[in-house]
Amino acid sequence: MRKASNALLMSILLGTILLVPGKSMRYTAPTPAQRLAAIGPTAGLPEALRRALEPRDDFQPMAEPGPSDWLANHPEAGQTFDRFVRSRPNRPDKHRSKIYLQPLGSFDEGEGASLEQMRRFTAAFFMMEVVVLPPSGQAQHHLTSRRNPYTGQIQLLTSDILKLLVTQVPEDAFALLGITMSDLYPDPSCNFVFGQASPRDRVGVYSFARYDPRFYGEALSARSHKLMLRRSCKVLAHETGHMFGIDHCVWFRCLMNGSNHLAESDARPLHLCPVDLRKLQWSIGFDVVKRYRRLLHFNRQEGFEDEAQWLDKRLRFIAPPERDSHTR
């Protein structure tokens, strides 16, 4: 793995909202031929993987963005599978094979998504061992903070957190991911940021604050508890995907789509499109059928029925029962 000389220079800002309005830019949706080209040739791949990379009608193309949406304000050409491989991204190996989650501050297990739920989802999504570290107190680390001028909420400076995490990466970690219920900001000119990462240093920090209904003055309920878990799973998988070198997706509606606001984030599916599934599988080498089964089990267990139905349909195409019975 290559190491960056400067963590901040290599950092990726995730969902940054500037205090000043940006200039909208025209997004041109890729053609079907361009989407297939982004997946790349699949001849010679194992049959289940090849079928998993066939879009069929299970993946929807991107819709034209609204004025405040990500692609209307952030020009992105799109990262094909070939371009991804040529970027020489970090990959897990026998020495660095675990994902560590480092809670920063308190996580009230009775009110939001539990750390164990997030661990199980992350382990199924990436098919890697995921370890939750003991919570780390924030006050003792002298992190820079401010009060947001719009919300009045206390925010933590992401660069301080990244500097701290770089010093704490376990030897066997592919990545160390700080997760927090505190709101974040990357510099004084920005309103907030969902997260920030330094992939070459294998660290990142992500906030669940704005995925919590209480941030907007709404009370928690059974429905909002499930919504918060779903949002937490999305941000964990999306931002951890960046740690593997996967850029924002412009090819299909996909978990790796950029988002500029909460409604846009909520509209993203909880699964990867074929382009980004191929990137992740190339990086990790998992069995796509086993991965989809683990995700199906998690989604059924947590009551995400729409996603469970999508996974079940996809599995029936990738590994039909008659074919599957001969491979067990």
C-alpha positions as CSV (number, residue, x, y, z in Angstrom):
1,M,0.0,0.0,0.0
2,R,1.2,3.5,-0.7
3,K,1.4,6.1,2.0
4,A,0.5,9.7,1.4
5,S,3.0,12.3,2.4
6,N,0.3,14.6,3.8
7,A,-3.0,13.2,5.1
8,L,-4.8,16.4,4.6
9,L,-3.7,16.8,1.0
10,M,-5.0,13.3,0.2
11,S,-8.3,13.8,2.1
12,I,-11.7,13.5,0.6
13,L,-14.4,15.8,1.7
14,L,-17.7,13.9,1.8
15,G,-20.9,15.9,1.4
16,T,-19.4,19.3,2.2
17,I,-21.9,22.2,2.2
18,L,-20.4,25.6,1.7
19,L,-21.7,28.7,3.3
20,V,-21.7,30.4,-0.1
21,P,-23.9,29.1,-2.9
22,G,-22.2,27.3,-5.8
23,K,-22.8,27.6,-9.5
24,S,-25.0,24.9,-11.0
25,M,-23.5,22.8,-13.8
26,R,-25.1,20.7,-16.4
27,Y,-25.1,16.9,-15.8
28,T,-25.4,14.7,-18.8
29,A,-26.6,11.2,-18.0
30,P,-24.5,8.3,-19.4
31,T,-26.0,6.3,-22.2
32,P,-26.7,2.6,-21.7
33,A,-23.6,1.8,-23.8
34,Q,-21.5,4.0,-21.5
35,R,-22.8,2.3,-18.4
36,L,-21.9,-1.1,-19.8
37,A,-18.5,0.2,-20.8
38,A,-18.0,1.5,-17.2
39,I,-18.6,-2.1,-15.9
40,G,-16.0,-3.4,-18.3
41,P,-15.7,-6.8,-20.1
42,T,-16.9,-9.7,-18.0
43,A,-16.0,-12.7,-20.2
44,G,-13.9,-15.1,-18.3
45,L,-15.2,-14.2,-14.9
46,P,-16.9,-16.9,-12.7
47,E,-20.5,-17.3,-13.8
48,A,-22.1,-16.0,-10.6
49,L,-19.9,-12.9,-10.7
50,R,-20.6,-12.3,-14.3
51,R,-24.3,-12.6,-13.8
52,A,-24.1,-10.2,-10.7
53,L,-22.6,-7.6,-13.0
54,E,-25.4,-7.8,-15.6
55,P,-27.7,-4.8,-14.8
56,R,-30.9,-6.1,-16.4
57,D,-33.8,-4.0,-15.0
58,D,-32.6,-4.2,-11.4
59,F,-30.6,-1.0,-11.5
60,Q,-32.0,2.4,-12.5
61,P,-30.1,5.1,-14.4
62,M,-29.5,8.4,-12.7
63,A,-32.3,10.9,-13.0
64,E,-31.6,14.5,-13.9
65,P,-30.5,16.3,-10.7
66,G,-32.4,19.1,-9.2
67,P,-30.8,22.5,-8.6
68,S,-29.6,21.7,-5.1
69,D,-28.5,18.1,-5.9
70,W,-25.0,16.8,-5.9
71,L,-24.4,16.4,-9.6
72,A,-25.9,19.8,-10.4
73,N,-23.1,21.4,-8.3
74,H,-20.2,19.0,-8.5
75,P,-18.9,18.1,-12.0
76,E,-17.9,14.4,-12.0
77,A,-16.9,12.5,-15.1
78,G,-17.4,9.1,-13.4
79,Q,-14.9,6.4,-12.4
80,T,-15.1,3.3,-14.6
81,F,-13.8,0.0,-13.4
82,D,-10.7,0.2,-15.5
83,R,-9.9,3.7,-14.3
84,F,-10.4,2.5,-10.7
85,V,-7.9,-0.4,-11.2
86,R,-5.4,2.0,-12.8
87,S,-5.6,4.3,-9.8
88,R,-3.9,1.6,-7.7
89,P,-6.2,1.9,-4.7
90,N,-5.5,0.4,-1.3
91,R,-6.6,-3.3,-1.0
92,P,-6.8,-5.5,2.1
93,D,-4.1,-8.1,2.4
94,K,-3.1,-10.8,4.9
95,H,-1.4,-8.1,7.1
96,R,-4.1,-5.5,7.0
97,S,-7.4,-7.2,6.8
98,K,-9.8,-5.7,9.4
99,I,-12.1,-2.7,9.5
100,Y,-12.0,-0.9,12.9
101,L,-14.9,1.3,14.0
102,Q,-13.8,3.9,16.6
103,P,-16.8,5.5,18.4
104,L,-16.0,9.1,19.3
105,G,-18.0,10.3,22.3
106,S,-21.2,8.5,23.4
107,F,-23.6,6.3,21.5
108,D,-26.8,5.8,23.4
109,E,-27.7,2.2,22.5
110,G,-31.3,2.7,23.4
111,E,-32.0,5.7,21.2
112,G,-30.1,5.3,17.9
113,A,-28.6,2.6,15.8
114,S,-26.5,0.3,18.0
115,L,-22.8,-0.3,17.4
116,E,-23.5,-4.0,17.1
117,Q,-26.0,-3.4,14.3
118,M,-23.6,-1.3,12.5
119,R,-20.8,-3.8,13.0
120,R,-22.9,-6.7,11.6
121,F,-24.0,-4.6,8.6
122,T,-20.5,-3.5,7.8
123,A,-19.1,-7.0,8.1
124,A,-21.8,-8.3,5.7
125,F,-21.4,-5.4,3.2
126,F,-17.6,-5.7,2.9
127,M,-17.3,-9.4,3.8
128,M,-14.5,-8.5,6.2
129,E,-13.9,-8.8,10.0
130,V,-15.2,-5.6,11.7
131,V,-14.1,-4.7,15.2
132,V,-15.7,-2.0,17.3
133,L,-13.2,-0.4,19.6
134,P,-14.1,1.1,23.1
135,P,-15.6,4.6,22.9
136,S,-13.0,7.3,22.9
137,G,-13.7,10.5,24.9
138,Q,-13.4,13.7,22.9
139,A,-12.6,16.3,25.6
140,Q,-9.3,14.8,26.5
141,H,-8.0,15.1,22.9
142,H,-8.5,18.9,22.8
143,L,-10.4,18.9,19.5
144,T,-11.2,22.2,17.9
145,S,-14.9,23.0,18.0
146,R,-17.3,25.8,17.1
147,R,-21.0,26.6,17.3
148,N,-22.6,26.4,13.9
149,P,-24.1,29.8,13.0
150,Y,-27.2,28.3,11.4
151,T,-28.1,25.4,13.7
152,G,-26.5,26.5,16.9
153,Q,-25.1,23.0,17.3
154,I,-21.6,22.3,18.5
155,Q,-19.3,21.0,15.7
156,L,-15.9,19.3,15.7
157,L,-13.1,20.1,13.3
158,T,-12.4,17.1,11.1
159,S,-8.7,17.7,10.5
160,D,-8.1,17.5,14.3
161,I,-9.9,14.1,14.4
162,L,-8.0,12.8,11.4
163,K,-4.6,13.7,13.0
164,L,-5.6,11.9,16.1
165,L,-6.8,8.7,14.2
166,V,-3.6,8.5,12.2
167,T,-1.7,7.9,15.4
168,Q,-4.1,5.1,16.5
169,V,-4.3,2.8,13.4
170,P,-4.0,-0.8,14.5
171,E,-1.3,-2.8,12.8
172,D,-3.8,-5.3,11.2
173,A,-6.2,-2.5,10.2
174,F,-7.2,-2.0,6.6
175,A,-9.0,1.1,7.8
176,L,-9.8,2.9,11.1
177,L,-13.1,4.8,10.9
178,G,-14.1,7.3,13.5
179,I,-17.9,7.5,14.0
180,T,-19.6,10.2,16.0
181,M,-23.0,11.7,16.9
182,S,-21.3,15.1,16.9
183,D,-21.8,17.4,13.9
184,L,-18.6,18.1,11.8
185,Y,-17.0,20.9,9.8
186,P,-13.8,20.8,7.7
187,D,-12.9,24.5,7.8
188,P,-14.5,27.9,8.8
189,S,-15.8,28.5,5.3
190,C,-18.1,25.5,5.4
191,N,-21.4,24.9,7.0
192,F,-20.9,21.2,7.7
193,V,-19.6,18.0,6.3
194,F,-21.0,14.5,6.7
195,G,-17.4,13.1,6.9
196,Q,-13.8,13.4,5.8
197,A,-11.3,10.7,4.9
198,S,-7.6,10.2,4.1
199,P,-7.7,6.9,2.2
200,R,-3.9,6.7,1.8
201,D,-3.5,6.9,5.6
202,R,-6.5,4.5,6.0
203,V,-8.4,6.8,8.3
204,G,-11.8,8.6,8.1
205,V,-14.3,10.2,10.3
206,Y,-18.1,10.2,9.7
207,S,-20.9,11.9,11.6
208,F,-24.4,10.4,12.1
209,A,-25.7,13.7,13.6
210,R,-27.7,14.8,10.6
211,Y,-29.2,11.4,10.1
212,D,-30.8,11.6,13.6
213,P,-34.4,13.0,13.5
214,R,-33.6,14.7,16.8
215,F,-31.1,17.0,15.0
216,Y,-34.2,18.6,13.4
217,G,-36.2,18.7,16.5
218,E,-38.3,15.6,15.8
219,A,-39.0,12.9,18.5
220,L,-37.7,9.4,18.2
221,S,-40.3,6.6,17.4
222,A,-40.1,3.0,16.2
223,R,-40.3,4.3,12.6
224,S,-37.6,6.9,13.1
225,H,-35.4,4.4,15.0
226,K,-35.4,2.2,11.9
227,L,-34.9,5.2,9.6
228,M,-31.8,6.2,11.7
229,L,-30.4,2.7,11.4
230,R,-30.9,2.7,7.7
231,R,-29.2,6.1,7.4
232,S,-26.4,5.0,9.6
233,C,-25.8,1.9,7.5
234,K,-25.8,3.9,4.3
235,V,-23.3,6.5,5.5
236,L,-21.0,3.8,6.9
237,A,-21.0,1.8,3.7
238,H,-20.7,4.8,1.4
239,E,-17.8,6.4,3.3
240,T,-16.0,3.1,3.8
241,G,-16.4,2.6,0.1
242,H,-14.3,5.7,-0.4
243,M,-11.6,4.1,1.7
244,F,-11.2,1.5,-1.0
245,G,-10.7,4.2,-3.6
246,I,-14.2,4.1,-5.0
247,D,-15.4,7.5,-6.2
248,H,-18.9,8.8,-6.4
249,C,-21.1,7.0,-8.9
250,V,-22.7,8.7,-11.9
251,W,-23.7,5.5,-13.8
252,F,-26.7,4.2,-11.9
253,R,-28.8,4.9,-8.8
254,C,-26.3,3.5,-6.3
255,L,-25.2,3.7,-2.7
256,M,-22.1,5.5,-4.0
257,N,-24.0,8.4,-5.5
258,G,-23.0,11.8,-4.0
259,S,-25.5,13.6,-1.9
260,N,-25.8,17.3,-1.1
261,H,-28.7,17.1,1.4
262,L,-30.6,14.6,3.5
263,A,-33.4,14.0,1.1
264,E,-30.9,13.1,-1.6
265,S,-29.1,10.8,0.7
266,D,-32.3,9.1,1.7
267,A,-33.1,8.5,-2.0
268,R,-30.0,6.4,-2.5
269,P,-30.5,2.6,-2.4
270,L,-28.7,0.5,0.2
271,H,-26.8,-1.5,-2.5
272,L,-24.0,-1.0,-5.0
273,C,-24.5,-0.8,-8.8
274,P,-22.6,-3.3,-11.0
275,V,-19.8,-0.8,-11.6
276,D,-19.0,-0.3,-8.0
277,L,-19.8,-3.9,-7.0
278,R,-17.1,-5.0,-9.4
279,K,-14.6,-2.5,-7.9
280,L,-15.3,-3.8,-4.3
281,Q,-15.2,-7.5,-5.4
282,W,-11.9,-6.9,-7.2
283,S,-10.5,-5.3,-4.0
284,I,-11.7,-7.9,-1.5
285,G,-12.3,-11.1,-3.6
286,F,-15.5,-12.1,-1.8
287,D,-18.1,-14.6,-3.1
288,V,-20.9,-12.4,-4.5
289,V,-23.6,-15.0,-3.7
290,K,-22.5,-15.4,-0.1
291,R,-22.3,-11.6,0.3
292,Y,-25.8,-11.1,-1.0
293,R,-27.1,-13.9,1.3
294,R,-25.5,-12.2,4.4
295,L,-27.0,-8.9,3.4
296,L,-30.4,-10.5,2.8
297,H,-30.3,-12.0,6.3
298,F,-29.4,-8.6,7.8
299,N,-32.1,-6.7,6.0
300,R,-34.8,-9.2,6.9
301,Q,-33.7,-9.2,10.5
302,E,-33.8,-5.4,10.7
303,G,-37.1,-5.1,8.8
304,F,-35.8,-3.4,5.6
305,E,-38.3,-5.3,3.5
306,D,-37.8,-3.3,0.2
307,E,-34.1,-4.0,0.2
308,A,-34.6,-7.6,1.2
309,Q,-37.0,-8.1,-1.7
310,W,-34.5,-6.5,-4.1
311,L,-31.7,-8.8,-2.8
312,D,-33.9,-11.9,-3.0
313,K,-34.8,-11.1,-6.6
314,R,-31.2,-10.4,-7.5
315,L,-30.1,-13.7,-5.9
316,R,-32.7,-15.7,-7.9
317,F,-31.0,-14.3,-11.0
318,I,-27.4,-14.7,-10.0
319,A,-27.8,-18.2,-8.4
320,P,-31.1,-19.8,-9.5
321,P,-32.2,-22.6,-7.2
322,E,-31.6,-25.4,-9.7
323,R,-28.0,-24.1,-10.4
324,D,-27.4,-23.4,-6.8
325,S,-28.3,-26.9,-5.7
326,H,-25.4,-28.3,-7.8
327,T,-22.8,-26.0,-6.3
328,R,-23.4,-26.7,-2.6
